[in-house]
């Protein structure tokens, strides 16, 4: 086994890492979403955001691994951060750096490893986004591009660590967070010629709840809807609160049929929630869906704008609403 070399800028690197104030903090959805995606895209059992500290590698996000950290001197990521490119180990048993490594000889029995070195906002390499398998495997150029794209999603989260990308009421992504995450996902869908769809939901009676029952119950309704969305859709879908009464879900890899099935599941969940709830209000939704089109939607905001415009065009006017309200 060969221990990881110490980077020439180690002092600056550690200072950059610690200034991010991420070490030993709880899991966060913005990082977990990326590792879930990585595990699903590459079909591997383990995906990690690993931060290489002075004498350990600590996992800010981990999928498929119970350990929260391992010693740096046996880490694969310690080797990865000294290079500029993705480090790929096709079969660790045949690599002199790792063949007798405890992580190879014992649990989790690493054979394949690919790690994208993560840059802090100042350029220091503070860790990796890595995928791991217990079987040897290769990576093609397209795989490398996809891992690089996911790694850049993590780097954007590092860059925006001091900015607000999360809705304070629901804990979901806000409009900015949605745009940043979705931009990368749509780029991957374009590259892979894969479909994507945006579901948009308006909580049509939020203002009525606010006016009749108060802000606290209005926020409770918003939180309940956010929880229903998280229950109904996949972990890899991007769920966001786009406005006060508007939610959006980007379903990468799903066409309109898949989006409609998701919309139907949500409708059933909302119906059941309204039946079971003892609250003084019901959740009332209006929904629409737009299929991602490369030419019409150069960025996520264009997709959201089209969905919102469709929603406005189908919104019933005040007379129709009044007529529907009559007994």
QUIRA-V960104 format. One record per helix or strand of 2 or more residues. SS is the DSSP state (A for helix, B for strand). FROM is the first residue (numbers start at 1). LEN is the number of residues. If there is no record, write none. Layout:
# QUIRA-V960104
SS;FROM;LEN / SS;FROM;LEN
This chain:
# QUIRA-V960104
A;10;10 / A;29;14 / B;46;7 / B;56;8 / B;69;3 / A;72;3 / A;77;4 / B;87;3 / A;92;3 / A;102;4 / B;112;8 / B;125;9 / A;141;19 / A;175;18 / B;196;8 / A;206;8 / A;215;18 / B;238;4 / B;246;7 / A;256;21 / B;285;7 / A;300;15 / A;318;8
